[in-house]
Amino acid sequence: MKPFWGYILLCNDGSYYTGHTDELEQRIAQHESGAIRGCFTFKRRPVTLVYSQEFFTREEALTAEMQIKGWGRKKKEAMIRGDWVEVSKLAVAYRNRKPAQTD
């Protein structure tokens, strides 16, 4: 069975791009070459792969991608470093934040 991958790229402008694929090396090469003109990374090359995780199904990889895209920069960087304690702390801090006030 072919694996699926969730991945994070560090772009030339310091931003992060999160995606998923079933052909990691090929997909990174596409980002690097600019083969996907409308992609977020097109004008932010070169890119560097800073994190990848293997999944059994496309659905798992897509779910991880969507979850990570909802995270802030600090949480993404903690995961990239493999600092799961910090990832957990940031998740708890997010859950315990006060709701925005509306007038």
Backbone as a chain_set.jsonl record, in Angstrom:
{"seq": "MKPFWGYILLCNDGSYYTGHTDELEQRIAQHESGAIRGCFTFKRRPVTLVYSQEFFTREEALTAEMQIKGWGRKKKEAMIRGDWVEVSKLAVAYRNRKPAQTD", "coords": {"N": [[0.843, -1.194, 0.0], [0.544, 2.178, -0.843], [2.102, 4.931, 0.756], [0.879, 8.009, 2.215], [1.589, 11.467, 2.612], [1.929, 14.131, 4.932], [3.104, 17.445, 4.936], [5.37, 20.185, 5.628], [6.556, 23.153, 4.303], [9.191, 25.498, 4.409], [9.141, 28.685, 3.28], [10.842, 31.038, 1.083], [10.287, 33.627, 1.959], [9.945, 33.317, 4.643], [7.515, 32.361, 5.453], [5.216, 29.603, 6.066], [4.208, 26.678, 4.31], [1.715, 24.273, 4.16], [0.916, 20.996, 3.195], [-0.358, 18.008, 1.498], [0.359, 14.775, 0.08], [0.807, 11.946, -2.169], [3.166, 11.415, -3.272], [5.902, 12.381, -2.192], [8.611, 13.321, -2.792], [8.36, 14.023, -5.503], [6.352, 15.971, -5.34], [7.576, 17.978, -3.802], [9.588, 18.692, -5.582], [7.968, 19.787, -7.585], [6.993, 22.066, -6.262], [9.431, 23.426, -5.899], [10.279, 23.866, -8.551], [8.339, 25.516, -9.549], [6.219, 24.533, -10.933], [3.522, 24.528, -10.426], [1.661, 26.999, -10.975], [-0.337, 28.614, -9.701], [-0.02, 28.122, -7.055], [0.559, 28.739, -3.552], [3.288, 28.716, -2.953], [4.582, 29.488, -5.267], [5.573, 32.147, -5.807], [7.253, 32.313, -3.72], [9.607, 30.969, -3.669], [13.054, 29.947, -3.173], [11.952, 26.857, -1.614], [12.016, 24.94, 1.438], [11.892, 21.718, 2.7], [10.699, 21.156, 5.854], [9.341, 19.551, 7.567], [7.834, 16.367, 7.673], [5.375, 13.797, 7.621], [4.327, 10.467, 7.647], [1.376, 8.819, 6.506], [-1.31, 6.416, 6.57], [-3.58, 6.651, 4.968], [-5.102, 8.814, 2.47], [-7.093, 10.411, 3.551], [-6.349, 10.642, 6.261], [-3.95, 12.081, 5.97], [-4.911, 14.448, 4.766], [-6.626, 15.377, 6.783], [-4.732, 15.913, 8.801], [-3.285, 17.932, 7.481], [-5.254, 19.983, 7.28], [-5.71, 20.468, 9.996], [-3.172, 21.371, 10.882], [-2.909, 23.649, 9.283], [-4.64, 25.314, 10.594], [-3.271, 26.065, 12.819], [-1.216, 28.335, 14.744], [1.884, 30.117, 14.1], [3.852, 29.65, 16.152], [3.08, 27.191, 17.227], [3.285, 25.505, 14.995], [6.055, 25.689, 14.589], [6.989, 24.556, 16.952], [6.147, 21.903, 16.576], [7.649, 21.268, 14.291], [10.193, 21.324, 15.42], [9.901, 19.11, 16.963], [9.002, 19.344, 19.519], [6.88, 18.296, 21.477], [5.797, 18.757, 23.966], [5.63, 21.538, 24.111], [3.857, 21.946, 21.963], [1.559, 20.809, 23.069], [1.181, 22.537, 25.273], [0.63, 24.938, 23.945], [-1.734, 24.225, 22.693], [-3.438, 23.868, 24.896], [-3.382, 26.46, 25.936], [-4.678, 27.793, 23.863], [-7.235, 26.629, 23.975], [-8.034, 27.603, 26.446], [-8.271, 30.319, 26.167], [-9.823, 33.535, 26.384], [-13.057, 34.209, 25.082], [-13.635, 36.341, 22.263], [-14.717, 39.668, 22.755], [-17.823, 41.049, 21.932], [-19.541, 43.878, 20.803]], "CA": [[0.0, 0.0, 0.0], [1.314, 3.408, -1.009], [1.886, 5.87, 1.868], [0.547, 9.404, 1.976], [2.446, 12.332, 3.41], [1.658, 15.507, 5.285], [4.407, 18.097, 4.941], [5.458, 21.634, 5.804], [7.682, 23.787, 3.622], [9.576, 26.859, 4.781], [9.288, 29.46, 2.049], [11.911, 32.028, 1.056], [9.885, 34.825, 2.702], [9.788, 32.977, 6.051], [6.194, 31.784, 5.708], [5.117, 28.147, 5.977], [3.169, 26.095, 3.469], [1.371, 22.922, 4.587], [0.213, 20.256, 2.161], [-0.305, 16.546, 1.579], [0.602, 14.157, -1.214], [1.194, 10.534, -2.129], [4.496, 11.373, -3.908], [6.543, 13.502, -1.508], [9.747, 13.876, -3.529], [7.839, 14.647, -6.725], [5.6, 17.179, -4.985], [8.541, 19.003, -3.397], [10.212, 19.139, -6.83], [7.003, 20.668, -8.252], [7.028, 23.352, -5.557], [10.728, 24.049, -6.18], [10.393, 24.274, -9.955], [7.276, 26.446, -9.905], [5.341, 23.845, -11.892], [2.125, 24.807, -10.066], [1.713, 28.459, -11.018], [-1.253, 29.272, -8.778], [0.242, 27.661, -5.687], [1.088, 29.693, -2.574], [4.753, 28.703, -2.958], [5.132, 29.878, -6.569], [6.354, 33.394, -5.698], [7.977, 32.265, -2.449], [10.702, 30.022, -3.837], [13.053, 28.502, -2.979], [11.301, 26.303, -0.431], [12.768, 23.891, 2.116], [11.07, 20.786, 3.47], [11.108, 21.214, 7.258], [8.615, 18.54, 8.344], [6.964, 15.443, 6.937], [4.832, 12.691, 8.406], [3.697, 9.45, 6.812], [0.036, 8.385, 6.892], [-1.795, 5.241, 5.851], [-4.622, 7.0, 4.003], [-5.183, 10.217, 2.05], [-7.967, 11.116, 4.489], [-5.543, 10.988, 7.441], [-3.017, 13.139, 5.58], [-5.692, 15.668, 4.56], [-7.065, 15.833, 8.109], [-3.567, 16.521, 9.444], [-3.022, 19.19, 6.775], [-6.255, 20.981, 7.676], [-5.47, 20.797, 11.407], [-1.946, 22.173, 10.978], [-3.178, 24.954, 8.671], [-5.349, 26.118, 11.578], [-2.373, 26.403, 13.923], [-0.367, 29.51, 14.64], [3.288, 29.908, 13.772], [4.591, 29.066, 17.278], [2.72, 25.781, 17.355], [3.912, 24.822, 13.863], [7.495, 25.623, 14.811], [7.213, 23.567, 18.006], [6.017, 20.584, 15.956], [8.813, 21.091, 13.415], [11.312, 20.995, 16.314], [9.61, 17.879, 17.686], [8.746, 19.724, 20.908], [5.471, 17.964, 21.675], [5.353, 19.39, 25.207], [5.237, 22.904, 23.746], [2.642, 21.836, 21.144], [0.457, 20.586, 24.02], [0.968, 23.776, 26.034], [-0.021, 25.913, 23.067], [-3.113, 23.764, 22.479], [-4.176, 24.17, 26.121], [-3.526, 27.916, 25.991], [-5.691, 28.167, 22.883], [-8.549, 26.219, 24.495], [-8.355, 28.371, 27.647], [-8.32, 31.748, 25.888], [-11.133, 34.158, 26.573], [-13.721, 34.515, 23.811], [-13.603, 37.749, 21.849], [-15.859, 40.478, 23.183], [-18.561, 41.707, 20.844], [-20.394, 44.973, 21.318]], "C": [[0.882, 1.25, 0.0], [1.047, 4.364, 0.156], [1.475, 7.25, 1.345], [1.357, 10.233, 2.957], [1.765, 13.66, 3.696], [3.01, 16.189, 5.37], [4.274, 19.599, 5.164], [6.719, 22.105, 5.093], [7.932, 25.157, 4.242], [9.86, 27.602, 3.484], [10.374, 30.522, 2.21], [11.568, 33.285, 1.862], [9.647, 34.555, 4.187], [8.43, 32.399, 6.402], [6.264, 30.258, 5.58], [3.988, 27.757, 5.039], [2.958, 24.665, 3.939], [0.571, 22.248, 3.49], [0.229, 18.762, 2.432], [-0.185, 15.982, 0.164], [0.832, 12.659, -1.041], [2.561, 10.329, -2.793], [5.316, 12.544, -3.365], [7.675, 14.122, -2.325], [9.293, 14.608, -4.795], [7.134, 15.96, -6.412], [6.542, 18.305, -4.569], [9.222, 19.573, -4.647], [9.28, 20.075, -7.601], [6.973, 22.047, -7.596], [8.304, 24.105, -5.915], [10.806, 24.609, -7.597], [9.362, 25.328, -10.365], [6.291, 25.858, -10.89], [3.861, 24.144, -11.639], [1.99, 26.321, -9.899], [0.816, 29.149, -9.989], [-1.006, 28.941, -7.32], [0.859, 28.777, -4.839], [2.61, 29.812, -2.676], [5.365, 29.286, -4.228], [6.03, 31.12, -6.482], [7.195, 33.438, -4.42], [9.13, 31.256, -2.484], [12.041, 30.714, -3.577], [12.34, 28.113, -1.681], [12.176, 25.19, 0.133], [11.793, 23.015, 2.878], [11.578, 20.786, 4.908], [10.401, 20.174, 8.116], [7.842, 17.65, 7.385], [6.541, 14.319, 7.865], [4.091, 11.752, 7.469], [2.347, 9.045, 7.398], [-0.369, 7.183, 6.046], [-2.791, 5.594, 4.753], [-4.549, 8.479, 3.635], [-6.031, 11.018, 3.037], [-7.206, 11.532, 5.748], [-4.593, 12.148, 7.127], [-3.744, 14.471, 5.395], [-6.184, 16.234, 5.889], [-5.926, 16.512, 8.847], [-3.241, 17.867, 8.808], [-3.981, 20.283, 7.243], [-6.045, 21.416, 9.13], [-4.264, 21.729, 11.536], [-2.16, 23.557, 10.372], [-3.924, 25.884, 9.63], [-4.486, 26.558, 12.753], [-1.64, 27.702, 13.65], [1.085, 29.122, 14.385], [4.061, 29.215, 14.899], [4.318, 27.576, 17.413], [3.322, 24.963, 16.216], [5.408, 24.648, 14.108], [7.839, 24.647, 15.932], [7.124, 22.157, 17.44], [7.214, 20.289, 15.056], [10.038, 20.698, 14.25], [11.127, 19.654, 17.013], [9.35, 18.109, 19.162], [7.263, 19.537, 21.218], [4.92, 18.515, 22.989], [4.867, 20.801, 24.912], [3.967, 22.902, 22.885], [1.434, 21.676, 22.064], [0.15, 21.843, 24.821], [0.225, 24.808, 25.191], [-1.468, 25.52, 22.776], [-3.975, 24.093, 23.689], [-4.409, 25.668, 26.231], [-4.606, 28.392, 25.033], [-7.093, 27.818, 23.398], [-8.993, 27.075, 25.669], [-8.441, 29.876, 27.412], [-9.741, 32.272, 26.118], [-11.759, 34.423, 25.217], [-13.657, 36.011, 23.515], [-14.876, 38.45, 22.31], [-16.524, 41.088, 21.961], [-19.477, 42.752, 21.455], [-21.629, 45.12, 20.492]], "O": [[1.845, 1.346, 0.761], [-0.11, 4.588, 0.512], [1.703, 7.591, 0.185], [1.76, 9.744, 4.012], [1.113, 14.241, 2.83], [3.975, 15.579, 5.83], [3.225, 20.197, 4.925], [7.798, 21.537, 5.259], [6.991, 25.885, 4.56], [10.712, 27.196, 2.693], [10.772, 30.858, 3.326], [12.466, 33.938, 2.393], [9.204, 35.443, 4.916], [8.215, 31.985, 7.541], [7.233, 29.704, 5.059], [2.95, 28.417, 4.982], [3.925, 23.92, 4.1], [-0.341, 22.846, 2.919], [0.753, 18.302, 3.447], [-0.573, 16.622, -0.813], [1.024, 12.167, 0.071], [3.054, 9.203, -2.868], [5.411, 13.586, -4.014], [7.691, 15.337, -2.526], [9.794, 15.688, -5.108], [7.297, 16.946, -7.131], [6.33, 19.46, -4.941], [9.411, 20.784, -4.759], [9.738, 21.045, -8.204], [6.933, 23.069, -8.281], [8.256, 25.301, -6.203], [11.337, 25.698, -7.813], [9.502, 25.96, -11.412], [5.605, 26.59, -11.604], [3.04, 24.021, -12.548], [2.185, 26.851, -8.806], [1.199, 30.191, -9.456], [-1.716, 29.433, -6.442], [1.58, 29.638, -5.343], [3.157, 30.901, -2.504], [6.567, 29.552, -4.255], [7.131, 31.127, -7.033], [7.774, 34.47, -4.082], [9.564, 30.758, -1.445], [12.152, 31.929, -3.742], [12.155, 28.933, -0.782], [12.968, 24.578, -0.584], [10.955, 23.521, 3.625], [12.738, 20.459, 5.163], [10.798, 19.933, 9.256], [7.267, 18.125, 6.405], [7.271, 13.944, 8.782], [3.326, 12.186, 6.607], [2.187, 8.941, 8.614], [0.158, 6.963, 4.956], [-2.847, 4.921, 3.724], [-4.009, 9.292, 4.385], [-5.722, 12.174, 3.327], [-7.392, 12.642, 6.248], [-4.452, 13.078, 7.92], [-3.245, 15.512, 5.824], [-6.159, 17.447, 6.091], [-6.118, 17.566, 9.453], [-2.953, 18.835, 9.513], [-3.55, 21.391, 7.565], [-6.187, 22.595, 9.454], [-4.332, 22.751, 12.219], [-1.641, 24.542, 10.897], [-3.848, 27.105, 9.494], [-4.931, 27.343, 13.591], [-1.463, 28.117, 12.505], [1.455, 27.949, 14.449], [4.839, 28.297, 14.64], [5.229, 26.793, 17.683], [3.815, 23.857, 16.438], [5.96, 23.576, 13.858], [8.872, 23.98, 15.872], [7.939, 21.301, 17.785], [7.733, 19.173, 15.063], [10.826, 19.846, 13.839], [12.073, 19.116, 17.589], [9.46, 17.186, 19.968], [6.491, 20.496, 21.222], [3.713, 18.72, 23.117], [3.818, 21.216, 25.403], [3.1, 23.759, 23.058], [0.407, 22.326, 21.866], [-1.017, 22.177, 25.027], [-0.696, 25.469, 25.672], [-2.33, 26.387, 22.628], [-5.111, 24.544, 23.539], [-5.506, 26.103, 26.578], [-5.369, 29.3, 25.362], [-8.023, 28.616, 23.271], [-10.191, 27.263, 25.878], [-8.66, 30.634, 28.357], [-10.718, 31.525, 26.05], [-11.059, 34.824, 24.287], [-13.629, 36.835, 24.429], [-15.969, 37.885, 22.257], [-15.849, 41.586, 21.061], [-20.102, 42.528, 22.491], [-22.46, 45.984, 20.773]]}, "num_chains": 1, "name": "protein.A"}
